[in-house]
Amino acid sequence: MAAPGSVVLDRRYALEEKIGAGGYSEVWRGTDVVLARQVAIKLLHLGYAQYAEEVARFRAEAQHAGALTHENVARVYDYGEPDPPRPPFLVMEFIDGPSLAGALADGPLDPARTMDIVAQTASGLHAAHLAGLVHRDVKPGNLLLAPGGIVKITDFGIAHAAGSAPMTGTGQLIGTPGYLAPERAVGAQATAARATCIHWASSRTNAWQARRRSRGSTWRWRGRTTNAPCRRCPGTCPRRWPRWY
């Protein structure tokens, strides 16, 4: 394994310490050696970097988040696609604090702090909507708690821009099961406001109860549905549900 700081991307970004990883990418704390500041560097896994669709989605994340300037949205500084074997990378501001999911591991938050997080998240999402973006994966793991109590929305990897072509295949669903709008779970379209409100409300409930709606992470699902009626709100929701819902 390379020593910390020995890998420098684009002759500028030194990788220091891995601070997070998922099935799609990993995140490192790093240093911008030109501006002498700490940054977070997100690397697309090499297994995905060989597919043009995955690289395009990763690039779209940089473009989506980079188009936003708001206190409650993590800033994007740079993006690069170096020659193999180096993977595409995304450079963001480094947030020296836990995710909301990490904070909830110690128990529920008090009501005042919960509502403060809810309000800040709503403010950031409103800015995204004004820019024509729908996040599509708002959850505690994608809300970082910066020093000073500031909430930062991250991970626009599956965001959708109004008027753009879809980047998922027919019958393919991307998202976190416990946070999806019901109509998206069966392949139908949810409005931007409704889809985001469901994600946002689910995260709010987590903050109060310190209970996760789903143990899954962001994933793709291509599968069957069942005709069983909805047990939560029969008569008002679609009656065809994925088997995991």
C-alpha positions in Angstrom: 0.0 0.0 0.0 1.3 3.4 -0.9 2.5 5.6 2.0 0.2 8.6 2.9 1.0 11.6 0.7 2.9 9.5 -1.8 0.0 9.4 -4.3 -0.5 12.9 -5.9 -3.3 13.3 -8.4 -2.9 15.8 -11.2 0.4 16.9 -9.6 -1.7 18.8 -7.0 -3.9 16.6 -4.7 -2.0 14.4 -2.2 -4.0 11.5 -0.8 -3.5 11.3 3.0 -6.0 9.0 4.7 -9.1 7.1 3.6 -12.1 8.3 5.5 -15.0 6.6 3.8 -15.8 3.9 1.2 -18.8 2.5 -0.6 -19.6 0.1 -3.4 -19.2 2.9 -6.0 -16.4 5.1 -4.7 -14.1 5.9 -1.8 -13.3 9.2 -0.1 -9.9 10.4 1.1 -8.7 13.3 3.2 -6.1 15.0 1.2 -4.1 18.2 0.7 -4.2 20.6 -2.2 -0.4 21.2 -2.4 -0.9 24.4 -4.5 -3.2 26.2 -2.1 -2.0 24.4 1.0 -5.4 23.4 2.3 -7.2 20.2 3.3 -9.6 18.8 0.9 -11.8 15.7 0.5 -11.0 13.6 -2.6 -13.6 11.2 -3.9 -12.2 8.4 -6.2 -14.4 6.3 -8.5 -13.6 2.6 -7.9 -11.4 1.2 -10.7 -14.0 -1.5 -11.4 -16.4 1.2 -12.4 -13.9 3.5 -14.1 -13.8 1.2 -17.2 -17.4 1.8 -18.0 -18.3 5.0 -19.9 -21.8 5.2 -18.2 -20.3 5.1 -14.7 -17.7 7.8 -15.6 -20.4 10.0 -17.1 -22.5 9.6 -13.9 -19.4 10.5 -11.7 -18.7 13.5 -13.9 -22.4 14.6 -13.6 -22.0 14.5 -9.8 -19.2 17.0 -10.1 -21.2 19.2 -12.5 -24.3 19.1 -10.4 -22.7 19.9 -7.1 -20.2 22.3 -8.7 -23.1 24.4 -10.1 -24.4 25.1 -6.5 -23.1 27.8 -4.2 -24.9 27.5 -0.8 -23.8 27.3 2.8 -25.6 24.0 3.2 -24.1 22.2 0.1 -20.6 20.8 0.2 -18.5 22.8 -2.3 -16.8 21.1 -5.3 -13.4 22.5 -6.1 -12.2 20.4 -9.0 -12.7 17.2 -11.1 -10.3 15.1 -13.1 -10.1 12.1 -15.4 -6.4 11.0 -15.4 -5.1 8.3 -17.6 -5.5 4.7 -16.4 -4.7 3.2 -13.9 -5.5 6.3 -12.0 -9.3 6.7 -11.5 -11.5 9.7 -12.0 -11.6 11.9 -9.0 -13.7 14.7 -7.4 -12.2 17.3 -5.1 -14.5 18.8 -2.4 -14.2 20.9 0.7 -13.2 18.8 3.7 -15.8 18.7 6.4 -14.2 18.1 9.8 -17.2 16.4 11.4 -19.4 13.3 11.3 -22.3 12.5 9.1 -25.8 12.7 10.7 -25.8 8.9 10.5 -22.6 8.8 12.6 -24.0 11.3 15.1 -27.1 9.2 15.5 -25.1 6.1 16.5 -24.9 7.7 20.0 -28.6 8.1 20.2 -31.4 10.5 19.1 -30.8 14.3 18.9 -32.7 16.8 21.0 -35.7 18.4 19.3 -34.0 21.8 18.9 -30.9 20.4 17.1 -33.1 18.1 15.0 -35.2 21.0 13.8 -32.1 23.1 13.1 -30.7 20.2 10.9 -34.1 19.9 9.2 -34.2 23.6 8.4 -30.6 23.8 7.1 -31.2 20.7 4.9 -34.4 22.2 3.5 -32.5 25.4 2.7 -29.8 23.5 0.8 -32.3 21.4 -1.1 -34.3 24.5 -2.0 -31.2 26.0 -3.6 -30.7 22.8 -5.5 -34.3 22.8 -6.8 -34.0 26.5 -7.9 -31.0 25.3 -9.9 -33.1 22.5 -11.5 -31.5 19.7 -9.5 -33.2 16.9 -7.6 -30.8 15.1 -5.2 -32.7 11.8 -5.1 -30.7 10.3 -2.2 -31.1 12.5 0.8 -30.4 10.4 3.9 -28.4 10.8 7.2 -25.3 9.4 5.6 -25.3 12.2 3.0 -25.7 15.0 5.6 -22.4 16.1 7.1 -22.2 18.1 10.4 -19.5 20.7 10.1 -18.0 22.7 13.0 -20.3 25.5 14.2 -23.4 23.4 13.7 -23.5 23.8 9.9 -25.1 21.0 7.8 -23.6 20.1 4.5 -25.4 18.1 1.8 -23.1 15.8 -0.1 -23.2 13.0 -2.7 -25.0 14.3 -5.8 -24.0 11.1 -7.6 -27.6 10.1 -8.6 -29.0 13.7 -8.8 -31.2 14.5 -11.8 -31.1 17.7 -13.7 -34.4 19.0 -15.1 -34.5 18.6 -18.8 -31.6 16.1 -19.0 -31.8 12.6 -20.3 -32.0 9.8 -17.6 -28.7 8.1 -16.9 -30.1 4.8 -15.7 -31.2 1.8 -17.8 -34.8 0.8 -18.5 -36.2 -0.9 -15.4 -33.2 0.1 -13.3 -33.7 1.9 -10.0 -31.0 3.7 -8.1 -31.4 4.9 -4.5 -31.6 3.8 -0.9 -34.7 1.6 -0.4 -35.9 3.0 2.9 -35.8 6.6 1.6 -37.5 6.3 -1.8 -40.8 7.8 -2.8 -43.2 4.9 -3.2 -43.9 5.6 -6.8 -40.2 5.5 -7.6 -40.1 2.1 -6.0 -42.4 0.8 -8.7 -40.7 2.5 -11.6 -43.0 5.5 -11.9 -41.9 9.2 -11.7 -42.2 11.2 -8.5 -42.2 15.0 -8.7 -39.1 16.7 -7.5 -40.8 18.2 -4.4 -42.5 14.9 -3.4 -39.4 12.7 -3.8 -37.2 15.1 -1.9 -39.8 15.6 0.9 -40.0 11.9 1.5 -36.2 11.6 1.7 -36.0 14.6 3.9 -38.9 13.5 6.2 -37.3 10.1 6.6 -34.0 11.6 7.6 -35.9 13.9 10.1 -37.6 10.8 11.6 -34.2 9.2 12.0 -32.8 12.2 13.9 -35.6 12.1 16.4 -35.7 8.3 16.8 -32.1 7.3 16.0 -33.5 4.5 14.0 -32.5 3.7 10.4 -35.3 3.0 7.9 -33.0 0.7 5.9 -29.8 -1.1 6.4 -29.0 -0.8 2.7 -26.8 1.8 1.1 -27.4 3.5 -2.2 -27.8 0.7 -4.7 -29.3 -0.3 -8.0 -32.3 -2.5 -8.1 -33.7 -4.3 -11.1 -36.3 -6.8 -10.1 -39.9 -7.9 -9.8 -42.8 -6.3 -8.0 -45.7 -7.8 -6.2 -49.4 -7.1 -6.4 -49.7 -7.2 -2.6 -51.6 -4.1 -1.3 -49.7 -1.5 0.7 -50.1 -2.2 4.5 -49.1 1.3 5.5 -51.7 3.4 3.6 -54.0 1.1 1.5 -56.1 2.9 -1.1 -53.7 5.8 -1.5 -50.4 4.3 -2.6 -49.5 2.2 -5.7 -50.4 -1.5 -5.2 -47.4 -2.9 -6.9 -44.4 -3.0 -4.5 -40.9 -4.3 -4.7 -40.5 -7.3 -2.4 -38.1 -5.5 -0.2 -40.3 -2.5 0.5 
